[in-house]
């Protein structure tokens, strides 16, 4: 079968492309820019085109799979439909795969990638040989977001954005937590809760639902449990003091949020009757995933630095990462460079961002804060909202709300990544910590002579 992917460099779509390559199918794909992911796909045998043009679609293509970010007026998608080629979105295709496997789906506002990675590594260690599709690169998968297994088990990261996860039909599901996010689509928390209820109803009668007992929004759902779901419900909680304490000692990645992620993975393992001895060993060896508290060493102008790259882009994630940074580096000076992701998220969660950065500065989790311009997400921005919010407005509110007004001089707006890099080179000092944070292209802010810790 000949399959063409539109937006093949996307983190989810690229994993699906690798799945079909592993199945021996002919895979081609297009994207607007080359990346590490498109280069990886080339090495695995995919034909990659850096351009999106109608001429890339030929009559001998059997199936076109497109990223959810691809719009109806995309020239390749339009041409494929004109030629009568079957066209399906990434969530639709993955949804069909979930029906063919014993699928374990991990969803929630935060912690999906880390929990998915942990569950995958537990099952691999226990000999379950799962196929894995995760929304980030894993060191254990040679910096890939995909693993092909030979068993009936499929582990997926189930994104709730635009209700993508309602395409999936898992046998077991994990909900890490639920908060307000993607409000450009959902508008309010109530609509988010409704979507999660529908997701739960996709579990079969003999299914297993694993949830965070400490999360008030999940509790609200479970009180009015989706009518169609009558299966088993298991919970995890920080009140599991023995397990939580052990995980604090053995996990390489810091922070209470990662204790929750590990407890979720441990609960999945117990449902599958995997011995705790195997689970704790696997969790102790877990190295973390790309841009989730990813620690590197760097030398800049002769100064030795610790650089933490983190994907946090929601206020709760920002708080968890900054708090964990201070726990790990108690005595060092910590800089944070934050790139807000999407104008609409920044607008809807503006007060929450102000609150978390004010707290981080007042509580000395960080010493210096730089906020760059907001990352514009193509095709997902509202023109009127773009006029109402900016990084400068965010900084102004943070400064005005600080307890210690003297700290205001440590909060700065720098427009671009290049300008930020130049400023840091001049001002960073030996043994300082630099957190590079956000879900856009802020990860491109990097320095030479970097070695993974």
Secondary structure, 3 states (H helix, E strand, C coil): CEEEEECCCCHHHHHHHHHHHHCCCEEEEEECCCCHHHHHHHHCCCEEEECCCHHHCCCCCCEEEECCCCCCCCHHHHHHHHCCCEEEEHHHHHHHHHHHCEEEEEECCCCHHHHHHHHHHHHHHCCCCCEEEEEEEEHHHCCEEEECCCCCEEEEECCCHHHHHHHCCCCEEEECCCCCCCHHHHCCHHHHHHHHHHHHHCCCCCCEEEEECCCHHHHHHHHCCCCCCCCEEEEECCCCHHHHHHHHHHCCCCCHHHHHHHHHHHHHHHHCCCCHHHHHHHHHHCCCECCCCEEEEEEECCEEEEEEEECCCCHHHHHHHHHHHHHHCCCCCEEEEEEEECHHHHHHCHHHHHHHHHHHHHCCCCCEEEEEEEECCCCCCCHHHHHHCCHHHHHHHHHHHCCCHHHHHHEEECCCHHHHHHHHHHHCCCCCEEEEECCCCHHHCCCCCCEEC
